[in-house]
């Protein structure tokens, strides 16, 4: 089988899949975890659900993955209404590339890992299985595999080529990184319907300040410029950007947004399958969870013909949980309801 993508989902699946399978893993990042021309705009905050999954795996996070500061409260700002509230949260502030490298380092030796590689095309073969064309450096080679696991993010080439009918709404996640000029580091969530129907974020990380948001495709840069101007009124301070990052981010709103596979031998995990929270865009915990469920479906005794059915059964609670989060997203992104909650002070903490 071939695994496409070694983010949290791909690395976890590669670590847990039974050694009886011959596995090749394809990842566009270099062996040091970097990817030329691509830096995913992820805040690198490990939510409690992600921490729970690591605990269930029996894994302990190395100190080298953690960065300053550690977050105990989120400063939530409604830019339109001028409302600010603080809510207690228990995140671990991590270096996301270092986190991915750590997970890749746990992949056992029987998995054949190819870095600096990408999927060029994938075709289903009449006799069963798949023909993959993979570019590794300047060389393109063909692979014939029985199974394909797409753990390749929002704009999944596996999903796009083998399951083109499986559409899902996407935003552009765009952020800029600056030298942090604030006296006190913080993490902030920002809402303004005039800027985005989703949300924006601001985060201190290792002496840097990150400002970003999830925007509609056609107006991404203009909306970010609007955000940059607006937050100055709320005490945010930053100069010229040191770095710019962008990628697509999935936004599931309906049960059919979750695509588990093609019904044959191609499977999807993590954000490629639509497993990401619509209310927070948090995807690491769902990547870890869906990957271990897919590995479990493969590792269970049973026929190959029932693999898709087993994976669907195992992920049912995960899909139901995410559908429930669409209700939370509807409240957070609806200005009137959000303001009612923020003005009520429910669950908010009072700074001393």
Rosetta blueprint (number, residue, H / E / L):
1 X L
2 X E
3 X E
4 X E
5 X L
6 X L
7 X L
8 X H
9 X H
10 X H
11 X H
12 X H
13 X H
14 X H
15 X H
16 X H
17 X L
18 X L
19 X L
20 X L
21 X L
22 X L
23 X E
24 X E
25 X E
26 X E
27 X L
28 X L
29 X L
30 X L
31 X L
32 X L
33 X L
34 X L
35 X L
36 X L
37 X L
38 X L
39 X L
40 X L
41 X L
42 X L
43 X L
44 X L
45 X E
46 X E
47 X L
48 X H
49 X H
50 X H
51 X H
52 X H
53 X H
54 X H
55 X H
56 X H
57 X H
58 X L
59 X L
60 X L
61 X L
62 X L
63 X H
64 X H
65 X H
66 X E
67 X L
68 X L
69 X L
70 X L
71 X L
72 X L
73 X E
74 X E
75 X E
76 X E
77 X E
78 X E
79 X L
80 X L
81 X L
82 X L
83 X E
84 X E
85 X E
86 X E
87 X E
88 X E
89 X L
90 X L
91 X L
92 X E
93 X E
94 X E
95 X L
96 X H
97 X H
98 X H
99 X H
100 X H
101 X H
102 X H
103 X H
104 X H
105 X H
106 X L
107 X L
108 X L
109 X L
110 X L
111 X E
112 X E
113 X E
114 X E
115 X L
116 X L
117 X E
118 X E
119 X E
120 X E
121 X E
122 X E
123 X E
124 X E
125 X L
126 X L
127 X L
128 X L
129 X L
130 X E
131 X E
132 X E
133 X E
134 X E
135 X E
136 X E
137 X L
138 X L
139 X E
140 X E
141 X E
142 X E
143 X E
144 X E
145 X E
146 X L
147 X L
148 X E
149 X E
150 X E
151 X L
152 X L
153 X L
154 X L
155 X L
156 X L
157 X H
158 X H
159 X H
160 X H
161 X H
162 X H
163 X L
164 X L
165 X L
166 X L
167 X L
168 X L
169 X L
170 X E
171 X E
172 X E
173 X E
174 X E
175 X E
176 X E
177 X E
178 X E
179 X E
180 X L
181 X L
182 X L
183 X L
184 X L
185 X L
186 X L
187 X E
188 X E
189 X E
190 X E
191 X E
192 X L
193 X L
194 X L
195 X L
196 X L
197 X L
198 X L
199 X L
200 X E
201 X E
202 X E
203 X E
204 X E
205 X E
206 X L
207 X L
208 X E
209 X E
210 X E
211 X E
212 X E
213 X E
214 X E
215 X E
216 X L
217 X H
218 X H
219 X H
220 X H
221 X H
222 X H
223 X H
224 X H
225 X H
226 X H
227 X H
228 X H
229 X H
230 X H
231 X H
232 X H
233 X H
234 X H
235 X L
236 X L
237 X L
238 X L
239 X L
240 X L
241 X L
242 X L
243 X E
244 X E
245 X E
246 X E
247 X E
248 X E
249 X E
250 X E
251 X L
252 X L
253 X L
254 X L
255 X H
256 X H
257 X H
258 X L
259 X L
260 X L
261 X E
262 X L
263 X L
264 X L
265 X L
266 X E
267 X E
268 X E
269 X L
270 X H
271 X H
272 X H
273 X H
274 X L
275 X L
276 X L
277 X L
278 X L
279 X L
280 X L
281 X L
282 X L
283 X L
284 X H
285 X H
286 X H
287 X H
288 X H
289 X H
290 X H
291 X H
292 X H
293 X H
294 X H
295 X H
296 X H
297 X H
298 X H
299 X H
300 X L
301 X L
302 X L
303 X L
304 X H
305 X H
306 X H
307 X H
308 X H
309 X H
310 X H
311 X H
312 X H
313 X H
314 X H
315 X H
316 X H
317 X H
318 X H
319 X H
320 X H
321 X H
322 X H
323 X H
324 X H
325 X H
326 X H
327 X H
328 X H
329 X H
330 X H
331 X H
332 X H
333 X L
334 X L
335 X H
336 X H
337 X H
338 X H
339 X H
340 X H
341 X H
342 X H
343 X H
344 X H
345 X L
346 X L
347 X L
348 X E
349 X E
350 X L
351 X L
352 X L
